[in-house]
Amino acid sequence: MSPKEFLISCRISKAGYMLTGTDHSISDISEECGFPSPSDMTVRFKKECGMTPKEYRESKRRMKG
């Protein structure tokens, strides 16, 4: 894993944590995690996790009940 890939992975992990643990907007989360834009975070998040940030948040909320 390259340093750039590692950094992106860390940002995705933090975004996932924030998506499930807060009600912050996806725009706010992308900024907080260091992505250049919400759309960049969405593309990278979908590539890593197989779903968009919105889909991820909704699936985790359904699991919690």
N, CA, C and O atoms as a Tinker XYZ file with bonds, in Angstrom:
   260  protein
     1  N      0.847000   -1.177000    0.000000    73     2
     2  CA     0.000000    0.000000    0.000000    64     1     3
     3  C      0.890000    1.238000    0.000000    63     2     4     5
     4  O      1.790000    1.371000    0.829000    81     3
     5  N      0.630000    2.122000   -0.924000    73     3     6
     6  CA     1.416000    3.355000   -1.005000    64     5     7
     7  C      0.986000    4.322000    0.112000    63     6     8     9
     8  O     -0.097000    4.170000    0.677000    81     7
     9  N      1.819000    5.300000    0.423000    73     7    10
    10  CA     1.434000    6.296000    1.428000    64     9    11
    11  C      0.119000    7.002000    1.074000    63    10    12    13
    12  O     -0.700000    7.276000    1.951000    81    11
    13  N     -0.073000    7.290000   -0.209000    73    11    14
    14  CA    -1.309000    7.951000   -0.634000    64    13    15
    15  C     -2.519000    7.042000   -0.384000    63    14    16    17
    16  O     -3.546000    7.501000    0.116000    81    15
    17  N     -2.400000    5.763000   -0.729000    73    15    18
    18  CA    -3.490000    4.812000   -0.492000    64    17    19
    19  C     -3.775000    4.667000    0.999000    63    18    20    21
    20  O     -4.930000    4.555000    1.410000    81    19
    21  N     -2.714000    4.671000    1.803000    73    19    22
    22  CA    -2.881000    4.584000    3.254000    64    21    23
    23  C     -3.641000    5.793000    3.785000    63    22    24    25
    24  O     -4.548000    5.645000    4.604000    81    23
    25  N     -3.282000    6.973000    3.329000    73    23    26
    26  CA    -3.950000    8.197000    3.758000    64    25    27
    27  C     -5.431000    8.162000    3.379000    63    26    28    29
    28  O     -6.289000    8.508000    4.192000    81    27
    29  N     -5.727000    7.753000    2.167000    73    27    30
    30  CA    -7.124000    7.666000    1.720000    64    29    31
    31  C     -7.885000    6.657000    2.578000    63    30    32    33
    32  O     -9.031000    6.900000    2.959000    81    31
    33  N     -7.252000    5.536000    2.879000    73    31    34
    34  CA    -7.881000    4.521000    3.724000    64    33    35
    35  C     -8.204000    5.072000    5.110000    63    34    36    37
    36  O     -9.272000    4.798000    5.658000    81    35
    37  N     -7.289000    5.840000    5.669000    73    35    38
    38  CA    -7.522000    6.465000    6.976000    64    37    39
    39  C     -8.678000    7.455000    6.899000    63    38    40    41
    40  O     -9.515000    7.510000    7.800000    81    39
    41  N     -8.724000    8.231000    5.829000    73    39    42
    42  CA    -9.807000    9.195000    5.661000    64    41    43
    43  C    -11.149000    8.494000    5.509000    63    42    44    45
    44  O    -12.152000    8.949000    6.059000    81    43
    45  N    -11.176000    7.392000    4.767000    73    43    46
    46  CA   -12.407000    6.622000    4.589000    64    45    47
    47  C    -12.867000    6.051000    5.933000    63    46    48    49
    48  O    -14.058000    6.079000    6.245000    81    47
    49  N    -11.938000    5.541000    6.719000    73    47    50
    50  CA   -12.278000    4.997000    8.038000    64    49    51
    51  C    -12.881000    6.063000    8.929000    63    50    52    53
    52  O    -13.895000    5.825000    9.584000    81    51
    53  N    -12.270000    7.233000    8.959000    73    51    54
    54  CA   -12.791000    8.330000    9.773000    64    53    55
    55  C    -14.167000    8.760000    9.270000    63    54    56    57
    56  O    -15.066000    9.029000   10.067000    81    55
    57  N    -14.331000    8.824000    7.962000    73    55    58
    58  CA   -15.630000    9.200000    7.391000    64    57    59
    59  C    -16.693000    8.184000    7.782000    63    58    60    61
    60  O    -17.804000    8.570000    8.147000    81    59
    61  N    -16.380000    6.901000    7.716000    73    59    62
    62  CA   -17.329000    5.863000    8.115000    64    61    63
    63  C    -17.738000    6.004000    9.568000    63    62    64    65
    64  O    -18.913000    5.872000    9.910000    81    63
    65  N    -16.766000    6.271000   10.411000    73    63    66
    66  CA   -17.053000    6.490000   11.834000    64    65    67
    67  C    -17.976000    7.683000   12.024000    63    66    68    69
    68  O    -18.933000    7.615000   12.795000    81    67
    69  N    -17.692000    8.773000   11.325000    73    67    70
    70  CA   -18.505000    9.986000   11.455000    64    69    71
    71  C    -19.897000    9.802000   10.851000    63    70    72    73
    72  O    -20.871000   10.351000   11.365000    81    71
    73  N    -19.996000    9.044000    9.779000    73    71    74
    74  CA   -21.304000    8.802000    9.157000    64    73    75
    75  C    -22.235000    8.046000   10.099000    63    74    76    77
    76  O    -23.440000    8.301000   10.120000    81    75
    77  N    -21.683000    7.123000   10.874000    73    75    78
    78  CA   -22.519000    6.336000   11.779000    64    77    79
    79  C    -22.664000    6.971000   13.155000    63    78    80    81
    80  O    -23.646000    6.720000   13.853000    81    79
    81  N    -21.695000    7.791000   13.551000    73    79    82
    82  CA   -21.705000    8.335000   14.902000    64    81    83
    83  C    -22.187000    9.768000   15.038000    63    82    84    85
    84  O    -22.325000   10.271000   16.153000    81    83
    85  N    -22.444000   10.430000   13.923000    73    83    86
    86  CA   -22.884000   11.819000   13.983000    64    85    87
    87  C    -24.008000   12.044000   12.973000    63    86    88    89
    88  O    -24.298000   11.196000   12.129000    81    87
    89  N    -24.620000   13.201000   13.090000    73    87    90
    90  CA   -25.619000   13.618000   12.106000    64    89    91
    91  C    -25.063000   14.701000   11.190000    63    90    92    93
    92  O    -25.827000   15.389000   10.513000    81    91
    93  N    -23.749000   14.859000   11.161000    73    91    94
    94  CA   -23.130000   15.861000   10.298000    64    93    95
    95  C    -23.436000   15.554000    8.835000    63    94    96    97
    96  O    -23.605000   14.397000    8.452000    81    95
    97  N    -23.503000   16.595000    8.039000    73    95    98
    98  CA   -23.764000   16.405000    6.611000    64    97    99
    99  C    -22.558000   15.743000    5.949000    63    98   100   101
   100  O    -21.440000   15.786000    6.464000    81    99
   101  N    -22.812000   15.140000    4.810000    73    99   102
   102  CA   -21.726000   14.514000    4.058000    64   101   103
   103  C    -20.705000   15.562000    3.648000    63   102   104   105
   104  O    -19.507000   15.280000    3.624000    81   103
   105  N    -21.158000   16.760000    3.328000    73   103   106
   106  CA   -20.232000   17.850000    2.976000    64   105   107
   107  C    -19.312000   18.182000    4.149000    63   106   108   109
   108  O    -18.104000   18.341000    3.973000    81   107
   109  N    -19.888000   18.287000    5.344000    73   107   110
   110  CA   -19.078000   18.595000    6.529000    64   109   111
   111  C    -18.092000   17.465000    6.826000    63   110   112   113
   112  O    -16.940000   17.716000    7.180000    81   111
   113  N    -18.547000   16.230000    6.681000    73   111   114
   114  CA   -17.679000   15.080000    6.943000    64   113   115
   115  C    -16.535000   15.032000    5.941000    63   114   116   117
   116  O    -15.393000   14.763000    6.313000    81   115
   117  N    -16.839000   15.294000    4.666000    73   115   118
   118  CA   -15.769000   15.250000    3.661000    64   117   119
   119  C    -14.709000   16.308000    3.959000    63   118   120   121
   120  O    -13.515000   16.058000    3.795000    81   119
   121  N    -15.141000   17.477000    4.392000    73   119   122
   122  CA   -14.186000   18.541000    4.737000    64   121   123
   123  C    -13.375000   18.153000    5.973000    63   122   124   125
   124  O    -12.156000   18.320000    5.995000    81   123
   125  N    -14.044000   17.641000    6.988000    73   123   126
   126  CA   -13.384000   17.251000    8.232000    64   125   127
   127  C    -12.343000   16.142000    7.997000    63   126   128   129
   128  O    -11.316000   16.093000    8.675000    81   127
   129  N    -12.619000   15.262000    7.038000    73   127   130
   130  CA   -11.728000   14.135000    6.767000    64   129   131
   131  C    -10.639000   14.461000    5.745000    63   130   132   133
   132  O     -9.783000   13.623000    5.464000    81   131
   133  N    -10.667000   15.669000    5.192000    73   131   134
   134  CA    -9.582000   16.092000    4.309000    64   133   135
   135  C     -9.764000   15.797000    2.838000    63   134   136   137
   136  O     -8.799000   15.833000    2.073000    81   135
   137  N    -10.992000   15.504000    2.428000    73   135   138
   138  CA   -11.239000   15.289000    1.003000    64   137   139
   139  C    -11.399000   16.634000    0.299000    63   138   140   141
   140  O    -11.912000   17.582000    0.894000    81   139
   141  N    -10.970000   16.729000   -0.954000    73   139   142
   142  CA   -11.070000   17.999000   -1.686000    64   141   143
   143  C    -12.510000   18.453000   -1.917000    63   142   144   145
   144  O    -12.775000   19.650000   -2.028000    81   143
   145  N    -13.439000   17.497000   -1.990000    73   143   146
   146  CA   -14.848000   17.837000   -2.214000    64   145   147
   147  C    -15.717000   16.663000   -1.780000    63   146   148   149
   148  O    -15.229000   15.538000   -1.666000    81   147
   149  N    -17.002000   16.918000   -1.536000    73   147   150
   150  CA   -17.908000   15.810000   -1.204000    64   149   151
   151  C    -17.989000   14.769000   -2.321000    63   150   152   153
   152  O    -18.099000   13.574000   -2.047000    81   151
   153  N    -17.936000   15.213000   -3.566000    73   151   154
   154  CA   -18.014000   14.251000   -4.670000    64   153   155
   155  C    -16.775000   13.356000   -4.709000    63   154   156   157
   156  O    -16.880000   12.171000   -5.025000    81   155
   157  N    -15.609000   13.908000   -4.391000    73   155   158
   158  CA   -14.390000   13.088000   -4.336000    64   157   159
   159  C    -14.510000   12.047000   -3.227000    63   158   160   161
   160  O    -14.133000   10.891000   -3.418000    81   159
   161  N    -15.034000   12.449000   -2.073000    73   159   162
   162  CA   -15.217000   11.495000   -0.987000    64   161   163
   163  C    -16.190000   10.400000   -1.415000    63   162   164   165
   164  O    -15.955000    9.225000   -1.135000    81   163
   165  N    -17.268000   10.765000   -2.083000    73   163   166
   166  CA   -18.265000    9.784000   -2.516000    64   165   167
   167  C    -17.653000    8.760000   -3.462000    63   166   168   169
   168  O    -17.877000    7.559000   -3.309000    81   167
   169  N    -16.885000    9.228000   -4.435000    73   167   170
   170  CA   -16.250000    8.316000   -5.393000    64   169   171
   171  C    -15.294000    7.365000   -4.680000    63   170   172   173
   172  O    -15.332000    6.156000   -4.912000    81   171
   173  N    -14.448000    7.896000   -3.827000    73   171   174
   174  CA   -13.464000    7.064000   -3.127000    64   173   175
   175  C    -14.132000    6.129000   -2.115000    63   174   176   177
   176  O    -13.726000    4.977000   -1.962000    81   175
   177  N    -15.161000    6.637000   -1.425000    73   175   178
   178  CA   -15.879000    5.833000   -0.448000    64   177   179
   179  C    -16.560000    4.649000   -1.133000    63   178   180   181
   180  O    -16.504000    3.524000   -0.637000    81   179
   181  N    -17.203000    4.905000   -2.275000    73   179   182
   182  CA   -17.875000    3.835000   -3.005000    64   181   183
   183  C    -16.871000    2.801000   -3.502000    63   182   184   185
   184  O    -17.153000    1.602000   -3.484000    81   183
   185  N    -15.710000    3.256000   -3.941000    73   183   186
   186  CA   -14.673000    2.331000   -4.410000    64   185   187
   187  C    -14.188000    1.440000   -3.264000    63   186   188   189
   188  O    -13.973000    0.245000   -3.462000    81   187
   189  N    -14.016000    2.006000   -2.079000    73   187   190
   190  CA   -13.503000    1.256000   -0.930000    64   189   191
   191  C    -14.574000    0.390000   -0.265000    63   190   192   193
   192  O    -14.302000   -0.746000    0.125000    81   191
   193  N    -15.785000    0.923000   -0.137000    73   191   194
   194  CA   -16.817000    0.272000    0.676000    64   193   195
   195  C    -17.941000   -0.370000   -0.129000    63   194   196   197
   196  O    -18.748000   -1.122000    0.418000    81   195
   197  N    -17.996000   -0.075000   -1.425000    73   195   198
   198  CA   -19.030000   -0.673000   -2.256000    64   197   199
   199  C    -20.375000    0.014000   -2.197000    63   198   200   201
   200  O    -21.350000   -0.473000   -2.769000    81   199
   201  N    -20.437000    1.147000   -1.508000    73   199   202
   202  CA   -21.674000    1.917000   -1.438000    64   201   203
   203  C    -21.334000    3.380000   -1.179000    63   202   204   205
   204  O    -20.238000    3.701000   -0.718000    81   203
   205  N    -22.279000    4.255000   -1.479000    73   203   206
   206  CA   -22.052000    5.679000   -1.262000    64   205   207
   207  C    -22.098000    5.981000    0.239000    63   206   208   209
   208  O    -22.598000    5.164000    1.013000    81   207
   209  N    -21.591000    7.130000    0.655000    73   207   210
   210  CA   -21.686000    7.496000    2.067000    64   209   211
   211  C    -23.132000    7.509000    2.572000    63   210   212   213
   212  O    -23.404000    7.074000    3.692000    81   211
   213  N    -24.048000    8.001000    1.756000    73   211   214
   214  CA   -25.463000    8.032000    2.159000    64   213   215
   215  C    -26.000000    6.618000    2.352000    63   214   216   217
   216  O    -26.680000    6.339000    3.340000    81   215
   217  N    -25.700000    5.732000    1.417000    73   215   218
   218  CA   -26.140000    4.339000    1.534000    64   217   219
   219  C    -25.524000    3.673000    2.768000    63   218   220   221
   220  O    -26.190000    2.908000    3.465000    81   219
   221  N    -24.257000    3.967000    3.030000    73   219   222
   222  CA   -23.556000    3.418000    4.189000    64   221   223
   223  C    -24.234000    3.866000    5.480000    63   222   224   225
   224  O    -24.502000    3.051000    6.362000    81   223
   225  N    -24.507000    5.158000    5.586000    73   223   226
   226  CA   -25.154000    5.712000    6.778000    64   225   227
   227  C    -26.521000    5.057000    6.985000    63   226   228   229
   228  O    -26.856000    4.650000    8.098000    81   227
   229  N    -27.297000    4.960000    5.924000    73   227   230
   230  CA   -28.635000    4.370000    6.026000    64   229   231
   231  C    -28.576000    2.901000    6.417000    63   230   232   233
   232  O    -29.384000    2.443000    7.226000    81   231
   233  N    -27.628000    2.158000    5.852000    73   231   234
   234  CA   -27.532000    0.727000    6.181000    64   233   235
   235  C    -27.132000    0.536000    7.637000    63   234   236   237
   236  O    -27.645000   -0.369000    8.296000    81   235
   237  N    -26.240000    1.354000    8.147000    73   235   238
   238  CA   -25.811000    1.237000    9.544000    64   237   239
   239  C    -26.933000    1.629000   10.483000    63   238   240   241
   240  O    -27.085000    1.028000   11.547000    81   239
   241  N    -27.720000    2.623000   10.113000    73   239   242
   242  CA   -28.852000    3.026000   10.961000    64   241   243
   243  C    -29.919000    1.936000   11.009000    63   242   244   245
   244  O    -30.524000    1.701000   12.054000    81   243
   245  N    -30.148000    1.272000    9.877000    73   243   246
   246  CA   -31.121000    0.168000    9.847000    64   245   247
   247  C    -30.650000   -0.964000   10.754000    63   246   248   249
   248  O    -31.464000   -1.606000   11.417000    81   247
   249  N    -29.356000   -1.211000   10.787000    73   247   250
   250  CA   -28.815000   -2.286000   11.617000    64   249   251
   251  C    -28.980000   -1.993000   13.103000    63   250   252   253
   252  O    -29.188000   -2.902000   13.906000    81   251
   253  N    -28.885000   -0.702000   13.463000    73   251   254
   254  CA   -29.023000   -0.312000   14.862000    64   253   255
   255  C    -30.478000   -0.389000   15.322000    63   254   256   257
   256  O    -30.756000   -0.515000   16.515000    81   255
   257  N    -31.390000   -0.313000   14.376000    73   255   258
   258  CA   -32.808000   -0.437000   14.708000    64   257   259
   259  C    -33.482000    0.830000   14.588000    63   258   260
   260  O    -34.686000    0.914000   14.830000    81   259
